[in-house]
Amino acid sequence: MNLTDYIARIRTHLLQTHADVIAWFAEGEHLRAYRPKDQGWAINEILEHIALTSHFFGLHAERHIRQMEENKREFLELSTP
């Protein structure tokens, strides 16, 4: 698989996963608060965990996005006669 195909797959996966997570917020509060018999995480706890990890991933991604933007500016400056 080449890089272009890989990036396309990652994009599709991120968009679908985001849509799947967002859909859970439409479920009723009683369902989201339900604690399973095995004492596992309630849906609200899972959503909170996803939100926290997404927040820190977002901070990390923002740093790299700024670097990509700087790379782009540098490239455009070098490419402009």
C-alpha angles and dihedrals in degrees: 000000000000125000094258092055091045092052090049091052092048091049092051092046094050093048093048094045091050091051091048092052094046090053090063091064088067091061118100121272092240092059093044091051096047113121111213120237091251088059090245122150121301116234090253090056091050090049090049091050091050090048093051095046090045090052093054092042087052092053090051091046092049090057091053092044089057088052091050090050090051090049090051093050090049092048092049092048091052092044096050113090 
